């Protein structure tokens, strides 16, 4: 994962890192194909960098499976 190291990803930055559009990100989230995001103030959505890195290492399991493996 290239770029500036932060602890979380926004939808836009995670989409860029994964090489998909933000709309595809929302589809993946709705289909339970991403780790659970963390809520932040003002209803912003973020994903923990550590969760995304682990999710990728585990070959991108579904949300439910990822939560059990985590």
CORJOLIN-V874505 format. One record per residue. N is the residue number from 1. RES is the residue in three letters. PHI is phi in whole degrees, 0 to 359 (NA if undefined). PSI is psi in radians with two decimals (none if undefined). BURIAL is b if it has 16 or more other ideal C-beta (glycine too) atoms within 10 Angstrom, else e. Layout:
# CORJOLIN-V874505
N RES PHI PSI BURIAL
N RES PHI PSI BURIAL
This chain:
# CORJOLIN-V874505
1 UNK NA 1.96 e
2 UNK 275 3.03 e
3 UNK 94 -3.02 e
4 UNK 295 2.26 e
5 UNK 276 2.05 e
6 UNK 233 2.96 e
7 UNK 280 -0.34 e
8 UNK 223 2.82 b
9 UNK 245 2.47 b
10 UNK 276 2.99 b
11 UNK 302 -0.77 b
12 UNK 296 -0.79 e
13 UNK 289 -0.65 b
14 UNK 292 -0.71 b
15 UNK 302 -0.78 b
16 UNK 298 -0.78 b
17 UNK 297 -0.64 b
18 UNK 274 -0.17 b
19 UNK 75 0.55 e
20 UNK 233 2.96 e
21 UNK 278 2.78 e
22 UNK 302 -0.62 e
23 UNK 297 -0.70 e
24 UNK 296 -0.64 e
25 UNK 302 -0.80 b
26 UNK 294 -0.65 e
27 UNK 296 -0.76 e
28 UNK 297 -0.71 b
29 UNK 295 -0.80 b
30 UNK 298 -0.61 e
31 UNK 274 0.14 e
32 UNK 61 0.75 e
33 UNK 250 0.19 b
34 UNK 229 2.76 b
35 UNK 299 2.78 b
36 UNK 297 2.31 e
37 UNK 283 2.88 b
38 UNK 252 2.33 e
39 UNK 286 2.61 e
40 UNK 228 2.96 e
41 UNK 304 2.64 e
42 UNK 67 0.40 e
43 UNK 63 0.45 e
44 UNK 281 2.66 e
45 UNK 246 2.35 b
46 UNK 224 2.68 b
47 UNK 244 2.39 b
48 UNK 292 2.33 b
49 UNK 303 -0.74 b
50 UNK 297 -0.67 e
51 UNK 295 -0.75 b
52 UNK 293 -0.74 b
53 UNK 298 -0.76 e
54 UNK 294 -0.75 e
55 UNK 303 -0.76 b
56 UNK 293 -0.72 e
57 UNK 297 -0.57 e
58 UNK 274 0.19 e
59 UNK 70 0.63 e
60 UNK 58 1.01 e
61 UNK 290 2.91 b
62 UNK 297 2.89 e
63 UNK 304 -0.85 b
64 UNK 299 -0.82 e
65 UNK 294 -0.71 e
66 UNK 299 -0.77 b
67 UNK 298 -0.62 e
68 UNK 288 -0.64 e
69 UNK 283 -0.50 e
70 UNK 295 none e
